[in-house]
């Protein structure tokens, strides 16, 4: 008679090879190495688009008040291929920053070696990490949507059985006494014993071979549809015959803790992963992929050396607080498609250094634009003629921002000949002072860009010239540069083309399409260049996708 755990799922067979193969393939995409400065390295499992389950002791330093998340990350796809060498992940994003610890439960005394048999149902040695990017919705190195392994509710997953076989995946980091991350490893094992608290199974003993870094490794029951059934959390000891003894927490207990203690358990438990798409979905994904990459290519187009200098300064390491510019001004023509510039700022965000911008551009072109790491806060620069009312509206915008958070504040205004530099400049200065006062010691947490869009008209050139002279005698306190965006020349597209050619395989037809938009080095408004490139750029991207055979991940 099959064990009760198998009857509960209707699975009365033993370790079907196909089920194990499919489950293992999914698990390898979703298991990651977790590292946090000051904490132990460990292993984690993606249980939602941006949620990773691991042990409390793996990320303990990130749980303390005022924890520094710099360098804390989860790394996927660090494993060996069929040739015995590390997988070539290409341009795929496989490392994701840890944003916060969403739920945490500290260890019980029994989770510590020689800590006795004391177990508390509210001390389960687990933590749920939130990543800064929904890794589960992005492709893995092979172009397959990574997905995730849902954490079931407590009633949907029975406890393991003694003698039940399972497989544990882990990222060890110790080899020969040196602390070096090793590729993903697995071991087959079985549950050999149970430690009980209040008459209920608290921890299960197993004979799997684990190493430092294995903490948080998922245990998948090979006789239970390869279900995620327990979380390895400790190496207990060795027996007299030198057999390894490890310890795992039943997943049912972790789910029960979340149901009892977390305000919105449905945001964590039972999150349905994406399904394998059908042909119609793949066709739509291909079309969407082309459109996203076209948008990324256009919005990341270089315009001029002046703008590149502006971006380099904007994304540079923080200035001393007293000198840090918080507010920058951009002026462009209505038909200059300033939205490309706005999207570029959102994508590049403010987490990157100037020398890392090209890498981010490449990522945008291969994956499509992704969300910024800072909170984009779009808005409209006050339009009213009443200066006092406009000043109040700006103050209201600032007061809505959490002074402890991080923001990219994007404001815009379309202006005409009635606009007055004498009115606008004092407002800009006051706005910069408001930002400096509100954010205080957290001035690295805010950067504001005001885009003034000059409406076409007889006097538009005069307005542009006025902007060119704005702050020419020195920027007001807390203000940065004023940049004029207007036209783009063929010789100014070299850097943009180089990034495209790195992401995809450039051909003569595409180069000719770019050249056809210009007469020699004649300057053109950006939107005219973009419209002229639209069809050729789409064809270029589609051809690259067809050659790669991976609609979600074009590569050379």
Secondary structure as GFF3:
##gff-version 3
##sequence-region A 1 556
A	DSSP	alpha_helix	4	7	.	.	.	ID=ss1
A	DSSP	alpha_helix	17	30	.	.	.	ID=ss2
A	DSSP	beta_strand	31	35	.	.	.	ID=ss3
A	DSSP	beta_strand	42	46	.	.	.	ID=ss4
A	DSSP	beta_strand	51	54	.	.	.	ID=ss5
A	DSSP	three_ten_helix	56	58	.	.	.	ID=ss6
A	DSSP	alpha_helix	60	63	.	.	.	ID=ss7
A	DSSP	beta_strand	73	75	.	.	.	ID=ss8
A	DSSP	beta_strand	95	105	.	.	.	ID=ss9
A	DSSP	three_ten_helix	109	111	.	.	.	ID=ss10
A	DSSP	beta_strand	126	131	.	.	.	ID=ss11
A	DSSP	three_ten_helix	135	137	.	.	.	ID=ss12
A	DSSP	three_ten_helix	154	156	.	.	.	ID=ss13
A	DSSP	beta_strand	165	170	.	.	.	ID=ss14
A	DSSP	beta_strand	174	175	.	.	.	ID=ss15
A	DSSP	beta_strand	178	179	.	.	.	ID=ss16
A	DSSP	beta_strand	185	197	.	.	.	ID=ss17
A	DSSP	beta_strand	200	206	.	.	.	ID=ss18
A	DSSP	beta_strand	218	221	.	.	.	ID=ss19
A	DSSP	beta_strand	227	238	.	.	.	ID=ss20
A	DSSP	beta_strand	244	250	.	.	.	ID=ss21
A	DSSP	alpha_helix	251	261	.	.	.	ID=ss22
A	DSSP	three_ten_helix	265	267	.	.	.	ID=ss23
A	DSSP	alpha_helix	279	299	.	.	.	ID=ss24
A	DSSP	alpha_helix	305	314	.	.	.	ID=ss25
A	DSSP	three_ten_helix	321	323	.	.	.	ID=ss26
A	DSSP	beta_strand	327	333	.	.	.	ID=ss27
A	DSSP	three_ten_helix	334	336	.	.	.	ID=ss28
A	DSSP	alpha_helix	338	348	.	.	.	ID=ss29
A	DSSP	three_ten_helix	354	356	.	.	.	ID=ss30
A	DSSP	alpha_helix	357	367	.	.	.	ID=ss31
A	DSSP	beta_strand	375	380	.	.	.	ID=ss32
A	DSSP	alpha_helix	387	399	.	.	.	ID=ss33
A	DSSP	beta_strand	407	415	.	.	.	ID=ss34
A	DSSP	alpha_helix	421	439	.	.	.	ID=ss35
A	DSSP	three_ten_helix	443	445	.	.	.	ID=ss36
A	DSSP	beta_strand	446	454	.	.	.	ID=ss37
A	DSSP	alpha_helix	460	468	.	.	.	ID=ss38
A	DSSP	beta_strand	479	485	.	.	.	ID=ss39
A	DSSP	beta_strand	487	488	.	.	.	ID=ss40
A	DSSP	three_ten_helix	490	492	.	.	.	ID=ss41
A	DSSP	alpha_helix	494	503	.	.	.	ID=ss42
A	DSSP	alpha_helix	508	515	.	.	.	ID=ss43
A	DSSP	beta_strand	524	525	.	.	.	ID=ss44
A	DSSP	alpha_helix	526	548	.	.	.	ID=ss45
###
